[in-house]
Amino acid sequence: MTDYFAAPTDAVAATVVHQDAGPSVLARGSGRPLFDTVRLPAVEPFVMLGRVAEALCARPYAEVTAHPRHGALVDGADEGPWVVAVSDELAEALAAAAPDRLVAVARSWRTATGASPPAPDRFAPALVALGGLADRARQVRHGLYCWARLSPLEPPAGLASATGGRLRTSRPA
């Protein structure tokens, strides 16, 4: 699971590391998310975003991933979840790219990397959404971050055993 979001500082971004909803956590009383967030479950912040940076910044993969902020850990434990930084260079390139440029990057990504990325019809809208988030973040001078979790949420310990191995909902019967 990966959610990209904008925050003013690393310290503020780190506040969501252990939130079950990640950066989509709702503010008390308003019902609105605390952070401008885009959920991109198929776009991880290390290799995939490195390949996107390679294409958008027209620089070698090894160079863009060597940037000190590329995937830099902001907070998190060994097993996650984690909050990692997106380099300012990539955030700026995403913000400056027109949607058609991001679609072209998504379509060319498969052949350029030799890897198996998501299908272009799913990857292109994800990159366009990430570009929109980057642009909104740039307008308010925020950085881009990624909240990542390896596994979906699990029920609290003992809940499954207390219900005979089945989870119950709070819906009336």
ChimeraX commands (.cxc) that place a marker at each C-alpha (Angstrom):
marker #1 position 0.00,0.00,0.00 radius 0.5
marker #1 position 1.39,3.39,-0.92 radius 0.5
marker #1 position -0.13,6.80,-0.36 radius 0.5
marker #1 position 1.66,9.88,-1.62 radius 0.5
marker #1 position 1.03,13.11,0.24 radius 0.5
marker #1 position 2.20,16.67,0.71 radius 0.5
marker #1 position 3.49,18.03,4.00 radius 0.5
marker #1 position 5.39,21.18,5.01 radius 0.5
marker #1 position 8.26,19.38,6.79 radius 0.5
marker #1 position 9.68,15.94,7.51 radius 0.5
marker #1 position 8.54,16.24,11.13 radius 0.5
marker #1 position 4.94,16.90,10.10 radius 0.5
marker #1 position 5.05,14.10,7.50 radius 0.5
marker #1 position 6.32,11.68,10.15 radius 0.5
marker #1 position 3.20,12.20,12.27 radius 0.5
marker #1 position 1.24,9.79,10.06 radius 0.5
marker #1 position 3.67,6.88,10.16 radius 0.5
marker #1 position 1.56,4.80,12.56 radius 0.5
marker #1 position -1.91,5.99,11.54 radius 0.5
marker #1 position -3.99,3.09,10.24 radius 0.5
marker #1 position -5.31,5.33,7.47 radius 0.5
marker #1 position -1.87,6.78,6.77 radius 0.5
marker #1 position -1.97,10.36,5.52 radius 0.5
marker #1 position -5.66,9.98,4.72 radius 0.5
marker #1 position -6.43,10.13,8.43 radius 0.5
marker #1 position -9.39,12.44,8.99 radius 0.5
marker #1 position -9.10,15.61,11.01 radius 0.5
marker #1 position -11.27,15.61,14.09 radius 0.5
marker #1 position -14.51,17.45,13.58 radius 0.5
marker #1 position -14.08,18.22,9.90 radius 0.5
marker #1 position -14.21,14.77,8.34 radius 0.5
marker #1 position -11.57,15.90,5.85 radius 0.5
marker #1 position -8.12,14.34,5.44 radius 0.5
marker #1 position -5.29,16.09,7.26 radius 0.5
marker #1 position -3.06,15.85,4.19 radius 0.5
marker #1 position -3.54,16.23,0.45 radius 0.5
marker #1 position -3.15,12.56,-0.48 radius 0.5
marker #1 position -3.17,10.39,-3.58 radius 0.5
marker #1 position -3.46,6.61,-3.08 radius 0.5
marker #1 position -1.26,4.80,-5.59 radius 0.5
marker #1 position -1.08,1.17,-4.48 radius 0.5
marker #1 position 0.99,0.05,-7.46 radius 0.5
marker #1 position 3.62,2.83,-7.42 radius 0.5
marker #1 position 6.32,2.17,-4.84 radius 0.5
marker #1 position 8.73,5.02,-3.97 radius 0.5
marker #1 position 12.07,3.35,-4.64 radius 0.5
marker #1 position 12.50,1.56,-7.98 radius 0.5
marker #1 position 9.32,2.64,-9.77 radius 0.5
marker #1 position 9.66,6.27,-8.75 radius 0.5
marker #1 position 13.35,6.07,-9.63 radius 0.5
marker #1 position 12.40,4.97,-13.15 radius 0.5
marker #1 position 9.87,7.78,-13.37 radius 0.5
marker #1 position 12.56,10.24,-12.27 radius 0.5
marker #1 position 14.93,8.80,-14.86 radius 0.5
marker #1 position 12.40,9.47,-17.62 radius 0.5
marker #1 position 11.16,12.86,-16.44 radius 0.5
marker #1 position 14.53,14.30,-15.46 radius 0.5
marker #1 position 16.38,12.76,-18.45 radius 0.5
marker #1 position 19.14,11.52,-16.16 radius 0.5
marker #1 position 20.49,8.02,-15.53 radius 0.5
marker #1 position 18.62,5.86,-13.01 radius 0.5
marker #1 position 21.73,5.47,-10.82 radius 0.5
marker #1 position 22.09,9.23,-10.66 radius 0.5
marker #1 position 18.49,10.05,-9.73 radius 0.5
marker #1 position 18.33,7.28,-7.13 radius 0.5
marker #1 position 21.62,8.47,-5.59 radius 0.5
marker #1 position 19.92,11.76,-4.68 radius 0.5
marker #1 position 20.00,11.96,-0.87 radius 0.5
marker #1 position 16.23,12.53,-0.66 radius 0.5
marker #1 position 15.20,9.74,-3.07 radius 0.5
marker #1 position 13.34,7.28,-0.85 radius 0.5
marker #1 position 15.03,8.70,2.26 radius 0.5
marker #1 position 13.45,7.31,5.41 radius 0.5
marker #1 position 11.66,10.02,7.36 radius 0.5
marker #1 position 10.22,7.67,10.00 radius 0.5
marker #1 position 9.20,4.06,10.45 radius 0.5
marker #1 position 10.17,0.74,11.95 radius 0.5
marker #1 position 11.94,-2.18,10.29 radius 0.5
marker #1 position 8.66,-3.87,9.38 radius 0.5
marker #1 position 6.87,-0.63,8.48 radius 0.5
marker #1 position 4.84,1.30,7.93 radius 0.5
marker #1 position 7.27,3.93,6.68 radius 0.5
marker #1 position 7.23,7.52,5.57 radius 0.5
marker #1 position 9.85,8.26,2.92 radius 0.5
marker #1 position 10.74,11.42,1.06 radius 0.5
marker #1 position 10.36,12.05,-2.65 radius 0.5
marker #1 position 13.31,14.06,-3.96 radius 0.5
marker #1 position 12.69,17.75,-4.59 radius 0.5
marker #1 position 14.02,17.27,-8.12 radius 0.5
marker #1 position 11.42,14.62,-8.93 radius 0.5
marker #1 position 8.64,16.54,-7.18 radius 0.5
marker #1 position 9.48,19.59,-9.30 radius 0.5
marker #1 position 9.60,17.51,-12.50 radius 0.5
marker #1 position 6.22,15.93,-11.69 radius 0.5
marker #1 position 4.70,19.32,-10.91 radius 0.5
marker #1 position 6.03,20.86,-14.13 radius 0.5
marker #1 position 5.03,17.99,-16.42 radius 0.5
marker #1 position 1.86,18.35,-18.43 radius 0.5
marker #1 position -0.57,15.43,-18.10 radius 0.5
marker #1 position 0.15,14.29,-21.66 radius 0.5
marker #1 position 3.87,14.10,-20.81 radius 0.5
marker #1 position 3.10,11.93,-17.76 radius 0.5
marker #1 position 0.90,9.67,-19.89 radius 0.5
marker #1 position 3.77,9.32,-22.40 radius 0.5
marker #1 position 6.17,8.42,-19.57 radius 0.5
marker #1 position 3.74,5.79,-18.32 radius 0.5
marker #1 position 3.36,4.28,-21.78 radius 0.5
marker #1 position 7.10,4.22,-22.49 radius 0.5
marker #1 position 8.08,2.98,-19.05 radius 0.5
marker #1 position 7.42,-0.71,-19.80 radius 0.5
marker #1 position 9.78,-0.90,-22.77 radius 0.5
marker #1 position 12.45,1.33,-21.26 radius 0.5
marker #1 position 12.89,-0.64,-18.05 radius 0.5
marker #1 position 12.39,-4.22,-19.14 radius 0.5
marker #1 position 10.39,-4.65,-15.94 radius 0.5
marker #1 position 6.73,-5.43,-15.42 radius 0.5
marker #1 position 5.06,-2.21,-14.31 radius 0.5
marker #1 position 1.33,-1.82,-14.03 radius 0.5
marker #1 position -0.56,-1.70,-17.29 radius 0.5
marker #1 position -0.24,1.74,-18.93 radius 0.5
marker #1 position -4.01,2.30,-18.69 radius 0.5
marker #1 position -3.66,2.09,-14.88 radius 0.5
marker #1 position -0.18,3.59,-14.54 radius 0.5
marker #1 position -0.90,6.71,-16.63 radius 0.5
marker #1 position -3.78,8.00,-14.43 radius 0.5
marker #1 position -1.63,7.27,-11.36 radius 0.5
marker #1 position 1.21,9.42,-12.70 radius 0.5
marker #1 position -1.18,12.19,-13.71 radius 0.5
marker #1 position -2.67,12.15,-10.18 radius 0.5
marker #1 position 0.84,12.23,-8.68 radius 0.5
marker #1 position 1.72,15.15,-10.95 radius 0.5
marker #1 position -1.37,17.02,-9.75 radius 0.5
marker #1 position -0.42,16.38,-6.13 radius 0.5
marker #1 position 3.14,17.59,-6.82 radius 0.5
marker #1 position 1.79,20.76,-8.41 radius 0.5
marker #1 position -0.51,21.49,-5.45 radius 0.5
marker #1 position 2.38,20.83,-3.05 radius 0.5
marker #1 position 4.66,23.19,-5.00 radius 0.5
marker #1 position 2.05,25.95,-4.82 radius 0.5
marker #1 position 2.13,25.88,-1.01 radius 0.5
marker #1 position 5.86,25.03,-0.74 radius 0.5
marker #1 position 5.32,21.56,0.67 radius 0.5
marker #1 position 7.41,18.49,0.01 radius 0.5
marker #1 position 6.20,15.15,-1.34 radius 0.5
marker #1 position 6.25,12.03,0.78 radius 0.5
marker #1 position 5.16,8.44,0.53 radius 0.5
marker #1 position 3.52,6.44,3.33 radius 0.5
marker #1 position 4.07,2.76,2.65 radius 0.5
marker #1 position 2.86,-0.43,4.31 radius 0.5
marker #1 position 3.68,-3.93,3.11 radius 0.5
marker #1 position 0.51,-5.67,4.20 radius 0.5
marker #1 position -3.13,-4.70,4.51 radius 0.5
marker #1 position -4.48,-3.91,7.94 radius 0.5
marker #1 position -4.94,-6.90,10.20 radius 0.5
marker #1 position -7.53,-7.24,12.94 radius 0.5
marker #1 position -6.33,-6.46,16.45 radius 0.5
marker #1 position -4.70,-9.42,18.23 radius 0.5
marker #1 position -7.25,-11.76,19.75 radius 0.5
marker #1 position -10.19,-10.47,17.72 radius 0.5
marker #1 position -10.34,-13.45,15.35 radius 0.5
marker #1 position -9.99,-15.96,18.18 radius 0.5
marker #1 position -12.62,-14.15,20.26 radius 0.5
marker #1 position -15.11,-14.47,17.41 radius 0.5
marker #1 position -14.42,-18.11,16.63 radius 0.5
marker #1 position -11.99,-17.29,13.81 radius 0.5
marker #1 position -14.51,-15.11,11.98 radius 0.5
marker #1 position -14.62,-11.37,12.06 radius 0.5
marker #1 position -17.93,-9.78,12.91 radius 0.5
marker #1 position -19.08,-6.43,11.74 radius 0.5
marker #1 position -20.94,-3.91,13.79 radius 0.5
marker #1 position -23.85,-3.88,11.34 radius 0.5
marker #1 position -27.18,-4.87,12.82 radius 0.5
marker #1 position -28.42,-8.30,11.79 radius 0.5
marker link #1:1,2 radius 0.2
marker link #1:2,3 radius 0.2
marker link #1:3,4 radius 0.2
marker link #1:4,5 radius 0.2
marker link #1:5,6 radius 0.2
marker link #1:6,7 radius 0.2
marker link #1:7,8 radius 0.2
marker link #1:8,9 radius 0.2
marker link #1:9,10 radius 0.2
marker link #1:10,11 radius 0.2
marker link #1:11,12 radius 0.2
marker link #1:12,13 radius 0.2
marker link #1:13,14 radius 0.2
marker link #1:14,15 radius 0.2
marker link #1:15,16 radius 0.2
marker link #1:16,17 radius 0.2
marker link #1:17,18 radius 0.2
marker link #1:18,19 radius 0.2
marker link #1:19,20 radius 0.2
marker link #1:20,21 radius 0.2
marker link #1:21,22 radius 0.2
marker link #1:22,23 radius 0.2
marker link #1:23,24 radius 0.2
marker link #1:24,25 radius 0.2
marker link #1:25,26 radius 0.2
marker link #1:26,27 radius 0.2
marker link #1:27,28 radius 0.2
marker link #1:28,29 radius 0.2
marker link #1:29,30 radius 0.2
marker link #1:30,31 radius 0.2
marker link #1:31,32 radius 0.2
marker link #1:32,33 radius 0.2
marker link #1:33,34 radius 0.2
marker link #1:34,35 radius 0.2
marker link #1:35,36 radius 0.2
marker link #1:36,37 radius 0.2
marker link #1:37,38 radius 0.2
marker link #1:38,39 radius 0.2
marker link #1:39,40 radius 0.2
marker link #1:40,41 radius 0.2
marker link #1:41,42 radius 0.2
marker link #1:42,43 radius 0.2
marker link #1:43,44 radius 0.2
marker link #1:44,45 radius 0.2
marker link #1:45,46 radius 0.2
marker link #1:46,47 radius 0.2
marker link #1:47,48 radius 0.2
marker link #1:48,49 radius 0.2
marker link #1:49,50 radius 0.2
marker link #1:50,51 radius 0.2
marker link #1:51,52 radius 0.2
marker link #1:52,53 radius 0.2
marker link #1:53,54 radius 0.2
marker link #1:54,55 radius 0.2
marker link #1:55,56 radius 0.2
marker link #1:56,57 radius 0.2
marker link #1:57,58 radius 0.2
marker link #1:58,59 radius 0.2
marker link #1:59,60 radius 0.2
marker link #1:60,61 radius 0.2
marker link #1:61,62 radius 0.2
marker link #1:62,63 radius 0.2
marker link #1:63,64 radius 0.2
marker link #1:64,65 radius 0.2
marker link #1:65,66 radius 0.2
marker link #1:66,67 radius 0.2
marker link #1:67,68 radius 0.2
marker link #1:68,69 radius 0.2
marker link #1:69,70 radius 0.2
marker link #1:70,71 radius 0.2
marker link #1:71,72 radius 0.2
marker link #1:72,73 radius 0.2
marker link #1:73,74 radius 0.2
marker link #1:74,75 radius 0.2
marker link #1:75,76 radius 0.2
marker link #1:76,77 radius 0.2
marker link #1:77,78 radius 0.2
marker link #1:78,79 radius 0.2
marker link #1:79,80 radius 0.2
marker link #1:80,81 radius 0.2
marker link #1:81,82 radius 0.2
marker link #1:82,83 radius 0.2
marker link #1:83,84 radius 0.2
marker link #1:84,85 radius 0.2
marker link #1:85,86 radius 0.2
marker link #1:86,87 radius 0.2
marker link #1:87,88 radius 0.2
marker link #1:88,89 radius 0.2
marker link #1:89,90 radius 0.2
marker link #1:90,91 radius 0.2
marker link #1:91,92 radius 0.2
marker link #1:92,93 radius 0.2
marker link #1:93,94 radius 0.2
marker link #1:94,95 radius 0.2
marker link #1:95,96 radius 0.2
marker link #1:96,97 radius 0.2
marker link #1:97,98 radius 0.2
marker link #1:98,99 radius 0.2
marker link #1:99,100 radius 0.2
marker link #1:100,101 radius 0.2
marker link #1:101,102 radius 0.2
marker link #1:102,103 radius 0.2
marker link #1:103,104 radius 0.2
marker link #1:104,105 radius 0.2
marker link #1:105,106 radius 0.2
marker link #1:106,107 radius 0.2
marker link #1:107,108 radius 0.2
marker link #1:108,109 radius 0.2
marker link #1:109,110 radius 0.2
marker link #1:110,111 radius 0.2
marker link #1:111,112 radius 0.2
marker link #1:112,113 radius 0.2
marker link #1:113,114 radius 0.2
marker link #1:114,115 radius 0.2
marker link #1:115,116 radius 0.2
marker link #1:116,117 radius 0.2
marker link #1:117,118 radius 0.2
marker link #1:118,119 radius 0.2
marker link #1:119,120 radius 0.2
marker link #1:120,121 radius 0.2
marker link #1:121,122 radius 0.2
marker link #1:122,123 radius 0.2
marker link #1:123,124 radius 0.2
marker link #1:124,125 radius 0.2
marker link #1:125,126 radius 0.2
marker link #1:126,127 radius 0.2
marker link #1:127,128 radius 0.2
marker link #1:128,129 radius 0.2
marker link #1:129,130 radius 0.2
marker link #1:130,131 radius 0.2
marker link #1:131,132 radius 0.2
marker link #1:132,133 radius 0.2
marker link #1:133,134 radius 0.2
marker link #1:134,135 radius 0.2
marker link #1:135,136 radius 0.2
marker link #1:136,137 radius 0.2
marker link #1:137,138 radius 0.2
marker link #1:138,139 radius 0.2
marker link #1:139,140 radius 0.2
marker link #1:140,141 radius 0.2
marker link #1:141,142 radius 0.2
marker link #1:142,143 radius 0.2
marker link #1:143,144 radius 0.2
marker link #1:144,145 radius 0.2
marker link #1:145,146 radius 0.2
marker link #1:146,147 radius 0.2
marker link #1:147,148 radius 0.2
marker link #1:148,149 radius 0.2
marker link #1:149,150 radius 0.2
marker link #1:150,151 radius 0.2
marker link #1:151,152 radius 0.2
marker link #1:152,153 radius 0.2
marker link #1:153,154 radius 0.2
marker link #1:154,155 radius 0.2
marker link #1:155,156 radius 0.2
marker link #1:156,157 radius 0.2
marker link #1:157,158 radius 0.2
marker link #1:158,159 radius 0.2
marker link #1:159,160 radius 0.2
marker link #1:160,161 radius 0.2
marker link #1:161,162 radius 0.2
marker link #1:162,163 radius 0.2
marker link #1:163,164 radius 0.2
marker link #1:164,165 radius 0.2
marker link #1:165,166 radius 0.2
marker link #1:166,167 radius 0.2
marker link #1:167,168 radius 0.2
marker link #1:168,169 radius 0.2
marker link #1:169,170 radius 0.2
marker link #1:170,171 radius 0.2
marker link #1:171,172 radius 0.2
marker link #1:172,173 radius 0.2
view
